[in-house]
Amino acid sequence: MKLVIGGAFQGKTSYAKDTYQIQEGWIDGHSCGMEEIFSCRGIHHFHEYAKRMMRDGSLLDLEHQAEGFAEKLFQRNPDIVIVSNELGCGVVPVDKEDRIWRELVGRLCTNLAERSDEVVRVMCGIGMKLKQ
């Protein structure tokens, strides 16, 4: 499992596709089927996938279910590349749902990073390895 994080529009997906040489088999977290994550090669906009999980009620207990989801994903699709925006570095949202979403993405990415063999933060298209 590989996790690529960074701010919006920083070149994360291009970095991941080029670095891991995966051009095909990507899904988009905005619109993919919820089960597709367990069989795809990579997902971009993972933070949007998390928002959809939150809205459909898949994750109600953030701490425990985020860990359970990360473990299930690792077991079923250990070679996946996950690309997600960092949401915790900006202004705290006023809207309660957006604050919960921000916390969810943070907890999910923390749990995914624990299981990942590589974690990269991309800024201006340049990857900085946080874990290798």
C-alpha positions as CSV (number, residue, x, y, z in Angstrom):
1,M,0.0,0.0,0.0
2,K,1.2,3.5,-0.9
3,L,-0.3,6.8,0.4
4,V,0.3,10.1,-1.4
5,I,-1.0,13.2,0.4
6,G,-0.8,16.9,-0.1
7,G,-2.7,20.1,-0.8
8,A,-5.2,20.6,-3.5
9,F,-3.9,20.9,-7.0
10,Q,-0.3,20.0,-6.1
11,G,0.3,17.3,-8.7
12,K,-0.4,14.3,-6.4
13,T,-2.1,12.1,-9.0
14,S,0.4,12.8,-11.7
15,Y,3.2,12.1,-9.2
16,A,1.6,8.8,-8.2
17,K,1.0,7.6,-11.7
18,D,4.5,8.4,-12.9
19,T,6.4,7.2,-9.7
20,Y,4.5,3.9,-9.4
21,Q,4.1,3.4,-13.1
22,I,0.3,2.9,-12.9
23,Q,-1.5,4.6,-15.7
24,E,-4.6,2.3,-15.8
25,G,-6.9,1.0,-13.1
26,W,-7.5,4.3,-11.3
27,I,-10.9,5.2,-9.7
28,D,-12.1,8.6,-8.7
29,G,-13.3,9.0,-5.1
30,H,-16.0,11.5,-6.3
31,S,-17.9,8.9,-8.2
32,C,-16.6,5.3,-8.0
33,G,-18.7,2.5,-6.6
34,M,-18.0,2.0,-2.9
35,E,-16.7,-1.6,-3.4
36,E,-14.4,-0.6,-6.3
37,I,-11.7,0.5,-3.8
38,F,-11.1,-3.2,-2.9
39,S,-10.0,-4.1,-6.5
40,C,-8.6,-1.0,-8.1
41,R,-4.9,-0.2,-8.7
42,G,-5.3,3.3,-7.3
43,I,-7.8,5.9,-6.1
44,H,-7.5,9.6,-6.4
45,H,-9.7,12.0,-4.5
46,F,-9.7,9.6,-1.6
47,H,-10.9,12.4,0.7
48,E,-14.1,12.6,-1.4
49,Y,-14.6,8.8,-1.1
50,A,-14.4,9.3,2.7
51,K,-17.0,12.0,2.5
52,R,-19.3,9.6,0.7
53,M,-18.7,6.9,3.3
54,M,-19.5,9.4,6.0
55,R,-22.7,10.5,4.3
56,D,-24.0,7.0,3.7
57,G,-23.5,6.1,7.3
58,S,-20.6,3.6,6.7
59,L,-18.5,5.2,9.3
60,L,-20.3,6.4,12.5
61,D,-17.6,5.7,15.1
62,L,-14.7,7.5,13.5
63,E,-11.9,6.2,15.6
64,H,-12.7,2.5,15.6
65,Q,-14.3,2.2,12.2
66,A,-11.5,4.2,10.5
67,E,-9.0,1.6,11.8
68,G,-11.2,-1.2,10.7
69,F,-11.7,0.2,7.2
70,A,-7.9,0.7,6.9
71,E,-7.2,-2.9,7.9
72,K,-9.9,-4.3,5.6
73,L,-8.5,-2.3,2.7
74,F,-5.0,-3.4,3.5
75,Q,-6.1,-7.1,3.6
76,R,-8.2,-7.0,0.4
77,N,-6.1,-4.6,-1.7
78,P,-2.5,-4.4,-0.3
79,D,-1.0,-3.0,-3.5
80,I,-3.4,0.0,-3.8
81,V,-2.0,3.6,-4.3
82,I,-4.2,6.1,-2.4
83,V,-4.1,9.8,-3.3
84,S,-5.7,12.2,-0.8
85,N,-5.8,15.9,-0.1
86,E,-4.6,17.0,3.3
87,L,-7.5,18.7,5.0
88,G,-6.1,19.4,8.4
89,C,-3.6,22.1,7.6
90,G,-6.1,25.0,6.9
91,V,-8.7,26.9,8.7
92,V,-11.1,24.8,10.8
93,P,-14.4,24.7,9.0
94,V,-17.5,26.4,10.5
95,D,-19.9,23.7,9.4
96,K,-20.1,20.8,11.8
97,E,-20.3,18.2,9.0
98,D,-17.1,19.5,7.4
99,R,-15.3,19.4,10.7
100,I,-16.3,15.7,11.1
101,W,-15.2,15.0,7.5
102,R,-11.9,16.6,8.2
103,E,-11.4,14.5,11.3
104,L,-12.5,11.4,9.4
105,V,-10.0,11.9,6.6
106,G,-7.2,12.6,9.2
107,R,-8.0,9.4,11.1
108,L,-8.3,7.3,7.9
109,C,-5.0,8.6,6.5
110,T,-3.3,8.0,9.9
111,N,-4.5,4.4,9.9
112,L,-3.6,3.9,6.2
113,A,-0.1,5.4,6.8
114,E,0.5,2.9,9.5
115,R,-0.1,0.1,7.1
116,S,1.5,1.7,4.1
117,D,5.0,0.7,3.1
118,E,5.5,4.2,1.6
119,V,4.0,7.6,2.4
120,V,4.7,10.6,0.3
121,R,3.7,14.3,0.6
122,V,3.6,16.1,-2.7
123,M,4.0,19.9,-2.9
124,C,4.4,21.7,-6.2
125,G,4.7,18.3,-8.0
126,I,7.7,17.2,-5.9
127,G,7.3,14.2,-3.6
128,M,8.9,14.1,-0.2
129,K,9.0,10.7,1.3
130,L,7.7,10.6,4.9
131,K,7.9,6.8,5.2
132,Q,9.9,4.3,3.2
